[in-house]
Amino acid sequence: MMYFFGKVMGIRALISYEGESAKELVEEFHGAVESYLALCEEQGVKPEIVYFRKP
């Protein structure tokens, strides 16, 4: 069985997720980000935002 995993890059917080298929990986990504945003709200802190600049 294969497992896929990922990590949100560009912020100090650790937001990681994993799944057994691409569909599950995307769903877990969305769930991990939602959990991070909820935690930030609970703690009264502003979530980190990744800014990308086009070259």
N, C-alpha and C positions, 0 to 999 in steps of 0.2 A: 504494500500500500504506500502511496506517495503522499507526502504532506508538503504544503506550500506555506511560506511565512513571509511577513513583511514588517516594515517599521516606517513610521512617518519620519521623514528627514527634514532637517532645517529648523527644528525646535529643540529646546533642552529637555522637555518632558519625554518620557519613554511611552510611546504609543505603538504597541505591537499587536499583531493579529496573525491567525493561521487558519488553514482550511485544507480540505482534501480535494477540492476542485476549484476551478477559477470562479465559479458562481459563489461557492461558499467563502472563498477568500474575499471577494468583493463585499459580501454581506457582513463578514466579520470586520472588515475595514470600517464600514459604516457604523457598526456597533461600537467599535473601539473609539472612534472619533466622538460619537454621541456620549459615551461614558466619560471621556476626557472633558467635554464641554459641561456635562452635568456636575462633575467634580469641581471644575473651576467655579461654577455658579454657587455650589454649596460652600466653597471656601472663600467666596467673595473676591476672587482674583480674575484678572483679565486673561483670557486665553492667548497663548502665543499665536502669531499669524506668520505664515511663511510668505515672503514677498519674492517673486521672481522678476528679474529684469531681463528684457529681451536684449540681445547683443546688438 
